[in-house]
Amino acid sequence: MMESVAELQKFCGEIIPLDQAVLARAQARLDNLTKPRGSLGKLEMLAAKTCAMRGTLAAKVDKKVILTFAGDHGVVAEGISAFPQEVTPQMVYNFLAGGAGVNVLARHVGAEVRVIDVGVAVPLAVEGLLARKVRLGTENMTKGPAMTEADALAAIKVGIEVAQQAIADGAEILGTGDMGIGNTTPSAALFAALLPAAPAEITGRGTGIDDETLARKIAVVAKALAVNSDKLATPLGALAAVGGLEIGGICGAILAAAHQRTPIVVDGFISSAAALVAIKLAPNVLDYCFFSHMSAEQGHRLFFEKMGLAPLLHLDLRLGEGTGAALSMGLVDAGLKIMNEMATFGEAGVSEAE
Amino acid sequence: MMESVAELQKFCGEIIPLDQAVLARAQARLDNLTKPRGSLGKLEMLAAKTCAMRGTLAAKVDKKVILTFAGDHGVVAEGISAFPQEVTPQMVYNFLAGGAGVNVLARHVGAEVRVIDVGVAVPLAVEGLLARKVRLGTENMTKGPAMTEADALAAIKVGIEVAQQAIADGAEILGTGDMGIGNTTPSAALFAALLPAAPAEITGRGTGIDDETLARKIAVVAKALAVNSDKLATPLGALAAVGGLEIGGICGAILAAAHQRTPIVVDGFISSAAALVAIKLAPNVLDYCFFSHMSAEQGHRLFFEKMGLAPLLHLDLRLGEGTGAALSMGLVDAGLKIMNEMATFGEAGVSEAE
């Protein structure tokens, strides 16, 4: 499957919107629980929307899987990151050893972490890794496209397939995660191309760069957009020209989750850039996405404002990996427990509002 | 103990600030974990502050207890609530049967809920209830003080004692919760008196009242402040004149947690009013409080702005009971797990920032 753009378009066209009848029945159930109507705010929204995705009031998210995609970026040659590129594979090993932030927070909420090599720049062989490398990192996008459209399509396909496998294994909710030194730069470029936004307003400090490096990073984003200006008209073209392999993987996972009516929690800045590509490919995916948090990375706020969306958490996170997704999966779980475990006014013998 | 105002003042004076040396050591430990510095935002703050409270880098919050205090309010005679007063005892039974929102969210984070009758307006006898009734509800504060200062002191004493008992039973973190039909009205009056604030800017819709009832509620708050104007100069005087018994209990629990260097998560609007009384009695308690969420109740935002504080969650919650405290206890736990379970750069062989 998914060998051509036409097949991708067909797949995207099969994504259906929320079941509004189930949404209404879920809210009616929530309104009959022993609390003032709407008083559990976004927890109620999470529960009702998840039911409407799944098409049943008996929705559960007991089995949770975070898909953390790793890839490298040729643009690091421009000196836009605080960390050296060797950290990408080092962190992949750290994920597989269970010592990274996403591992800790995934354990905290009872989620499994699956790590996918879509495009780390060095060969990797380690037990537990999903080895789906499309190529050894991208090219430097200031000198031409980061990759071909065929590579971008292949990365999306990897994301679709690993998400479908996770769902086949029983996952009732997915979370996205990323690892790729330098990847706030292509993410900023994708936002700039697709929102659209000016490089200076969307580009931030990533893992923690100084003023001089930030100025260079903004110039790098602007140059990548200029060099690739003839390739940015379509979401797939933009992903190929100024995106990344792990970003393509996340985009594919979001498409596959929506296609199988499964909630997916979008992590931070990089995952949101991937979500934006997915939304441009298939607007209905928005119905299946929960946005986990407002990243401390400058520019994330602009994404939410321009899209008319609101994230769940405001904890000044800026780590990626799926850390925010993990925390928010716990909130979805809490919302469904409210729906399934709270007593109704009738059951508890509690008087209703006058 | 605590038979006089002088004894309360002595107790408050024994509350010490955070251990700054431990705070610095905790942040140094966090900075050495495999993530960019500060990239887990408020989770890092929660972990470091909890260590500084406990005086050790080995802090844990495995045992969590939510203290939900119940009391009634004579001011309901003024028609300021959407629900009838009989709902207070009905919800106490619901808490003890495990069917309320706080029970579900407490189970979700692994917390125990303890329910304390400080002043429900009817006699209650039910297994599992901590029966510490000071009196059968308060008086109508628009006609005079809600209670005497001796009653307010007794309510604080109840809160201190049940919090001390929870800590003696092994609790490593406490959460506050409230139940009392009408209690956003005395809470608004307390904020108005102690922040201070105008009744119209601090008074909101509580469980869901219409415009006409809201206008009446604002007038009721203003009248209570006018009638009791000679009693609002001290925090204890304000609590007695325009507060409530469950609010006094929560205030006492916060004082006791701080006194024993134990983190306490302050729930929503009503718990924040109690926290404000505690802060006015003993400013150092602020070092031991985490504020769980920005309530959808109008006025809560003003409290945070005037106090220069920031809550953890923004989920449009407005239920009380300890529901927001439960969710935020989970975040404190997550922060400490980050500190205790993540690999360091050295352990994982990950390169540091250049």
Boltz contact constraints between the chains, C-beta under 6 A:
constraints:
  - contact:
      token1: [A, 34]
      token2: [B, 94]
      max_distance: 6.0
  - contact:
      token1: [A, 34]
      token2: [B, 100]
      max_distance: 6.0
  - contact:
      token1: [A, 35]
      token2: [B, 101]
      max_distance: 6.0
  - contact:
      token1: [A, 35]
      token2: [B, 319]
      max_distance: 6.0
  - contact:
      token1: [A, 36]
      token2: [B, 207]
      max_distance: 6.0
  - contact:
      token1: [A, 36]
      token2: [B, 208]
      max_distance: 6.0
  - contact:
      token1: [A, 39]
      token2: [B, 318]
      max_distance: 6.0
  - contact:
      token1: [A, 39]
      token2: [B, 319]
      max_distance: 6.0
  - contact:
      token1: [A, 40]
      token2: [B, 319]
      max_distance: 6.0
  - contact:
      token1: [A, 41]
      token2: [B, 315]
      max_distance: 6.0
  - contact:
      token1: [A, 41]
      token2: [B, 316]
      max_distance: 6.0
  - contact:
      token1: [A, 41]
      token2: [B, 317]
      max_distance: 6.0
  - contact:
      token1: [A, 42]
      token2: [B, 315]
      max_distance: 6.0
  - contact:
      token1: [A, 42]
      token2: [B, 316]
      max_distance: 6.0
  - contact:
      token1: [A, 82]
      token2: [B, 353]
      max_distance: 6.0
  - contact:
      token1: [A, 83]
      token2: [B, 353]
      max_distance: 6.0
  - contact:
      token1: [A, 84]
      token2: [B, 351]
      max_distance: 6.0
  - contact:
      token1: [A, 86]
      token2: [B, 351]
      max_distance: 6.0
  - contact:
      token1: [A, 87]
      token2: [B, 351]
      max_distance: 6.0
  - contact:
      token1: [A, 90]
      token2: [B, 350]
      max_distance: 6.0
  - contact:
      token1: [A, 94]
      token2: [B, 34]
      max_distance: 6.0
  - contact:
      token1: [A, 94]
      token2: [B, 343]
      max_distance: 6.0
  - contact:
      token1: [A, 94]
      token2: [B, 348]
      max_distance: 6.0
  - contact:
      token1: [A, 99]
      token2: [B, 343]
      max_distance: 6.0
  - contact:
      token1: [A, 99]
      token2: [B, 348]
      max_distance: 6.0
  - contact:
      token1: [A, 100]
      token2: [B, 34]
      max_distance: 6.0
  - contact:
      token1: [A, 101]
      token2: [B, 35]
      max_distance: 6.0
  - contact:
      token1: [A, 104]
      token2: [B, 337]
      max_distance: 6.0
  - contact:
      token1: [A, 104]
      token2: [B, 338]
      max_distance: 6.0
  - contact:
      token1: [A, 104]
      token2: [B, 341]
      max_distance: 6.0
  - contact:
      token1: [A, 104]
      token2: [B, 342]
      max_distance: 6.0
  - contact:
      token1: [A, 108]
      token2: [B, 334]
      max_distance: 6.0
  - contact:
      token1: [A, 108]
      token2: [B, 337]
      max_distance: 6.0
  - contact:
      token1: [A, 207]
      token2: [B, 36]
      max_distance: 6.0
  - contact:
      token1: [A, 208]
      token2: [B, 36]
      max_distance: 6.0
  - contact:
      token1: [A, 314]
      token2: [B, 314]
      max_distance: 6.0
  - contact:
      token1: [A, 315]
      token2: [B, 41]
      max_distance: 6.0
  - contact:
      token1: [A, 315]
      token2: [B, 42]
      max_distance: 6.0
  - contact:
      token1: [A, 316]
      token2: [B, 41]
      max_distance: 6.0
  - contact:
      token1: [A, 316]
      token2: [B, 42]
      max_distance: 6.0
  - contact:
      token1: [A, 317]
      token2: [B, 41]
      max_distance: 6.0
  - contact:
      token1: [A, 318]
      token2: [B, 39]
      max_distance: 6.0
  - contact:
      token1: [A, 319]
      token2: [B, 35]
      max_distance: 6.0
  - contact:
      token1: [A, 319]
      token2: [B, 39]
      max_distance: 6.0
  - contact:
      token1: [A, 319]
      token2: [B, 40]
      max_distance: 6.0
  - contact:
      token1: [A, 334]
      token2: [B, 108]
      max_distance: 6.0
  - contact:
      token1: [A, 337]
      token2: [B, 104]
      max_distance: 6.0
  - contact:
      token1: [A, 337]
      token2: [B, 108]
      max_distance: 6.0
  - contact:
      token1: [A, 338]
      token2: [B, 104]
      max_distance: 6.0
  - contact:
      token1: [A, 341]
      token2: [B, 104]
      max_distance: 6.0
  - contact:
      token1: [A, 342]
      token2: [B, 101]
      max_distance: 6.0
  - contact:
      token1: [A, 342]
      token2: [B, 104]
      max_distance: 6.0
  - contact:
      token1: [A, 343]
      token2: [B, 94]
      max_distance: 6.0
  - contact:
      token1: [A, 343]
      token2: [B, 99]
      max_distance: 6.0
  - contact:
      token1: [A, 348]
      token2: [B, 94]
      max_distance: 6.0
  - contact:
      token1: [A, 348]
      token2: [B, 99]
      max_distance: 6.0
  - contact:
      token1: [A, 350]
      token2: [B, 87]
      max_distance: 6.0
  - contact:
      token1: [A, 350]
      token2: [B, 90]
      max_distance: 6.0
  - contact:
      token1: [A, 351]
      token2: [B, 84]
      max_distance: 6.0
  - contact:
      token1: [A, 351]
      token2: [B, 86]
      max_distance: 6.0
  - contact:
      token1: [A, 351]
      token2: [B, 87]
      max_distance: 6.0
  - contact:
      token1: [A, 353]
      token2: [B, 82]
      max_distance: 6.0
  - contact:
      token1: [A, 353]
      token2: [B, 83]
      max_distance: 6.0
